[in-house]
Amino acid sequence: MSDNKTQATDASVADFIAAIDHPVRRADADRLDAIFREVTGWTPQMWGPTIIGYGRYHYRYDSGREGDFLATGFSPRKANLSLYIMPGYADRQHLLDRLGKHKTGKACLYVGKLADIDEAVLREIIRDGLDDLATRWEVFPE
């Protein structure tokens, strides 16, 4: 069994956010951190060098592969903000239609800047994703 490439670390979330060069991206990361903390009630942890995660879940597939991964979180990348909703977005179109300017991947929501989206809808998406994840796997605060 191989380990996940992305693992939780002891790196400082505050230091990571403070080191973001672009002032708008840094401000958006601060705001996202506040939003994720408020919605989840959890203290963030770095996952790998660039992902800020909130909570974790342990998965075990029929194949026998198992591991831990962040329950939800984000990464302030250069091109966009990548938000991670682990069950994905397939069943969330009704929320995405109200969100604002964005793109989606399998479990990622890509946003250029927070000013382009409705934060209240983002909160709904985070909560809905966590609730959905908890129906599949046990979710832990850290």
Secondary structure as UniProt FT lines:
FT   HELIX           13..18
FT   HELIX           23..40
FT   STRAND          45..47
FT   TURN            48..50
FT   STRAND          51..60
FT   TURN            62..63
FT   STRAND          66..76
FT   STRAND          81..85
FT   TURN            86..87
FT   TURN            90..91
FT   HELIX           93..99
FT   STRAND          103..104
FT   STRAND          108..111
FT   HELIX           114..116
FT   HELIX           119..136
FT   STRAND          139..140
//
